[in-house]
């Protein structure tokens, strides 16, 4: 998931930016979440120290008159501690643009507030799009992904987050059960099995990522996952699956 953070000392603007971004994320069903919207760069940095995101998109003001830390200094610290961080400055200080590049912050964009609310809102939405595109491209180059299509749009999530894929109640559809995610999309288990050999066919209705199994119930012949979900294992495959899962759990 791509975590989103906003830092703007004008509380009215901060609330508006958050509303625009959250609404756009929801409309597009992006795998993103606004984790924090704060007027204080110190609060933002403290929050990041407590829970470092793996992937993040930041919308930062540059000047904070009531704070000791500027937005530029905040961005520099973000760059020092996060492996994947896209930064967008939203500010009245257009003259600071060159300095952000000189300080090696390398922002994704620089949005000037003088544009007016409608244009700023559009720039926010464009940067959500662009940030999400860069995030998915980055995942594609660094991780093994599980991809699916809904309404002609392609989505991806790390294979390491996938628990299992199951046939859905709706005809010609399947569901992918993953960390903090449950998605139904058009497809057939056979096609998914051919495309992702790392998923093990435990039953006619399930393809399982055995690396994410947290336990096995030998009495009911079911696999258990960290979120409490369970899947069936066919009788003829139970011994093999049990051996593979126990080997993984011991490892």
C-alpha positions as CSV (number, residue, x, y, z in Angstrom):
1,X,0.0,0.0,0.0
2,X,1.1,3.5,-0.7
3,X,0.8,5.7,2.4
4,X,-0.1,9.4,2.0
5,X,1.0,12.2,4.3
6,X,0.0,15.8,4.3
7,X,1.7,18.7,6.2
8,X,0.2,22.2,5.9
9,X,0.0,24.8,8.6
10,X,-3.3,26.3,7.3
11,X,-5.8,24.0,8.8
12,X,-8.6,24.9,6.4
13,X,-6.4,24.2,3.4
14,X,-5.1,21.0,5.1
15,X,-8.7,19.7,5.5
16,X,-9.6,20.6,2.0
17,X,-6.5,18.9,0.5
18,X,-7.2,15.8,2.5
19,X,-10.8,15.7,1.3
20,X,-9.8,16.1,-2.3
21,X,-7.1,13.4,-2.1
22,X,-9.2,10.8,-0.1
23,X,-12.1,11.3,-2.5
24,X,-9.9,10.8,-5.5
25,X,-8.3,7.7,-4.0
26,X,-11.7,6.2,-3.3
27,X,-13.1,7.0,-6.8
28,X,-10.1,5.3,-8.4
29,X,-9.9,2.4,-5.9
30,X,-6.2,3.0,-5.5
31,X,-4.2,0.9,-3.0
32,X,-3.5,4.1,-1.1
33,X,-4.4,5.5,2.3
34,X,-4.0,8.9,4.0
35,X,-2.1,8.0,7.1
36,X,-1.7,11.5,8.6
37,X,-2.7,15.1,7.8
38,X,-1.1,17.5,10.2
39,X,-0.1,21.2,10.5
40,X,3.1,20.3,12.2
41,X,6.3,19.0,10.5
42,X,7.5,17.8,13.9
43,X,4.4,15.7,14.4
44,X,4.9,14.3,10.9
45,X,8.5,13.3,11.7
46,X,7.6,11.8,15.1
47,X,4.8,9.8,13.4
48,X,7.3,8.4,10.8
49,X,9.7,7.4,13.5
50,X,7.0,5.4,15.2
51,X,5.7,3.7,12.1
52,X,8.0,3.9,9.0
53,X,6.0,3.3,5.8
54,X,7.5,1.1,3.1
55,X,6.1,3.3,0.4
56,X,4.9,6.9,0.8
57,X,3.7,10.0,-1.0
58,X,4.0,13.4,0.8
59,X,2.3,16.7,0.2
60,X,4.3,19.3,2.1
61,X,4.2,23.1,2.6
62,X,7.7,24.7,2.8
63,X,7.3,27.5,5.4
64,X,5.9,26.9,8.9
65,X,6.2,30.2,10.8
66,X,5.2,28.6,14.1
67,X,7.6,25.7,13.9
68,X,11.3,25.3,14.2
69,X,11.4,22.8,11.3
70,X,10.7,23.8,7.7
71,X,9.1,21.8,5.0
72,X,12.4,21.6,3.2
73,X,14.2,20.2,6.3
74,X,11.4,17.8,6.8
75,X,11.8,16.6,3.2
76,X,15.5,16.1,3.6
77,X,14.9,13.9,6.7
78,X,12.3,11.9,4.8
79,X,14.8,11.3,2.0
80,X,17.4,10.1,4.6
81,X,15.1,7.5,6.2
82,X,12.7,6.3,3.6
83,X,13.6,4.0,0.7
84,X,10.6,5.0,-1.5
85,X,9.2,8.5,-0.9
86,X,7.6,10.8,-3.5
87,X,7.4,14.4,-2.4
88,X,5.1,17.2,-3.7
89,X,5.5,20.7,-2.4
90,X,2.4,22.8,-2.2
91,X,3.4,26.4,-1.3
92,X,3.3,30.1,-2.0
93,X,7.0,30.2,-2.1
94,X,7.7,29.5,-5.8
95,X,11.2,31.0,-5.4
96,X,12.1,27.9,-3.3
97,X,11.8,25.5,-6.2
98,X,15.5,25.7,-7.2
99,X,16.6,25.3,-3.6
100,X,14.7,22.0,-3.3
101,X,16.8,20.6,-6.2
102,X,20.0,22.1,-4.9
103,X,19.4,20.3,-1.5
104,X,18.9,17.0,-3.4
105,X,15.3,16.6,-2.3
106,X,14.2,15.9,-5.9
107,X,10.5,16.6,-5.5
108,X,8.0,15.0,-7.9
109,X,6.2,18.3,-8.3
110,X,6.0,21.8,-7.0
111,X,2.5,23.2,-6.8
112,X,2.1,27.0,-6.4
113,X,-0.9,28.1,-4.3
114,X,-1.3,31.2,-6.5
115,X,-2.9,29.0,-9.1
116,X,-6.2,29.1,-7.3
117,X,-8.2,26.3,-5.6
118,X,-9.6,24.7,-8.8
119,X,-6.2,24.3,-10.4
120,X,-4.5,23.2,-7.1
121,X,-7.2,20.5,-6.7
122,X,-6.5,19.3,-10.2
123,X,-2.7,19.3,-9.5
124,X,-3.3,17.3,-6.4
125,X,-5.3,14.7,-8.3
126,X,-2.6,14.5,-11.1
127,X,0.1,13.9,-8.4
128,X,-2.0,11.2,-6.8
129,X,-2.2,9.5,-10.3
130,X,1.5,10.1,-11.0
131,X,2.6,9.0,-7.5
132,X,0.6,5.8,-7.7
133,X,2.0,5.1,-11.2
134,X,5.5,5.5,-9.9
135,X,4.7,3.3,-7.0
136,X,3.3,0.4,-9.1
137,X,6.2,0.8,-11.6
138,X,8.6,0.5,-8.7
139,X,6.9,-2.6,-7.4
140,X,7.0,-4.1,-10.8
141,X,10.8,-3.7,-11.0
142,X,11.5,-4.9,-7.4
143,X,8.8,-7.4,-6.4
144,X,7.0,-10.4,-7.7
145,X,3.5,-9.0,-8.2
146,X,0.0,-10.5,-8.4
147,X,-2.0,-8.5,-11.0
148,X,-5.7,-8.4,-11.8
149,X,-8.0,-6.3,-14.0
150,X,-11.3,-4.7,-13.1
151,X,-13.3,-2.7,-15.6
152,X,-10.4,-2.5,-18.0
153,X,-8.0,-1.1,-15.3
154,X,-5.0,-3.1,-14.1
155,X,-4.1,-3.4,-10.4
156,X,-1.2,-5.1,-8.7
157,X,-0.1,-6.1,-5.2
158,X,3.0,-7.8,-3.9
159,X,2.8,-11.6,-4.1
160,X,4.1,-11.6,-0.5
161,X,0.9,-10.0,0.6
162,X,-1.4,-12.7,-1.0
163,X,-2.9,-15.3,1.3
164,X,-5.0,-17.2,-1.3
165,X,-7.2,-16.9,-4.3
166,X,-10.7,-18.5,-4.2
167,X,-13.6,-19.0,-6.5
168,X,-16.3,-16.4,-5.8
169,X,-20.0,-16.9,-5.4
170,X,-20.6,-14.8,-8.6
171,X,-20.1,-16.7,-11.8
172,X,-16.8,-16.4,-13.6
173,X,-15.2,-14.4,-10.8
174,X,-12.6,-15.1,-8.1
175,X,-11.5,-13.3,-4.9
176,X,-8.0,-12.6,-3.8
177,X,-7.5,-12.6,0.0
178,X,-4.5,-10.6,1.0
179,X,-3.0,-8.5,3.8
180,X,-5.7,-5.9,4.7
181,X,-7.4,-6.6,1.3
182,X,-10.2,-8.6,-0.2
183,X,-11.0,-8.0,-3.9
184,X,-13.3,-9.8,-6.3
185,X,-12.5,-9.6,-10.0
186,X,-13.4,-11.5,-13.2
187,X,-11.3,-14.7,-13.7
188,X,-10.9,-18.4,-13.4
189,X,-8.7,-20.3,-11.0
190,X,-7.2,-22.4,-13.8
191,X,-5.9,-19.3,-15.7
192,X,-4.5,-17.9,-12.4
193,X,-2.8,-21.2,-11.6
194,X,-1.1,-21.2,-15.0
195,X,0.0,-17.6,-14.6
196,X,1.2,-17.9,-11.0
197,X,2.8,-21.3,-10.4
198,X,3.9,-20.2,-6.9
199,X,0.3,-20.5,-5.8
200,X,-0.5,-24.1,-4.7
201,X,-3.8,-25.7,-5.7
202,X,-5.0,-27.2,-2.4
203,X,-8.5,-27.8,-3.5
204,X,-10.7,-27.2,-6.5
205,X,-11.7,-23.8,-5.1
206,X,-8.4,-22.5,-3.7
207,X,-5.0,-21.4,-4.8
208,X,-2.8,-20.8,-1.8
209,X,0.4,-19.0,-1.0
210,X,1.9,-21.5,1.3
211,X,4.5,-19.0,2.6
212,X,1.7,-17.1,4.3
213,X,0.0,-20.1,6.1
214,X,0.2,-19.5,9.9
215,X,-1.2,-22.9,11.0
216,X,-2.8,-26.2,9.9
217,X,-5.7,-28.0,11.4
218,X,-5.2,-31.7,10.7
219,X,-8.7,-32.6,12.0
220,X,-10.6,-30.5,9.6
221,X,-7.9,-30.5,6.9
222,X,-7.9,-26.7,6.7
223,X,-5.1,-24.1,6.4
224,X,-5.2,-21.1,8.7
225,X,-3.9,-17.6,7.8
226,X,-2.8,-14.6,10.0
227,X,-6.1,-12.8,9.7
228,X,-8.1,-15.9,10.7
229,X,-9.2,-16.9,7.2
230,X,-9.2,-20.6,6.4
231,X,-9.0,-22.7,3.3
232,X,-9.8,-26.4,2.5
233,X,-7.3,-29.0,1.5
234,X,-8.4,-31.9,-0.7
235,X,-7.9,-35.3,1.1
236,X,-5.6,-36.6,-1.6
237,X,-3.3,-33.5,-1.3
238,X,-3.4,-33.1,2.5
239,X,-0.2,-35.1,3.3
240,X,1.9,-33.2,0.7
241,X,0.5,-29.8,1.8
242,X,1.0,-30.6,5.4
243,X,4.6,-31.5,4.8
244,X,5.2,-28.3,2.9
245,X,3.5,-26.1,5.4
246,X,5.3,-27.7,8.4
247,X,8.6,-27.2,6.6
248,X,7.8,-23.5,6.1
249,X,6.6,-23.0,9.7
250,X,9.8,-24.6,11.1
251,X,11.8,-22.4,8.8
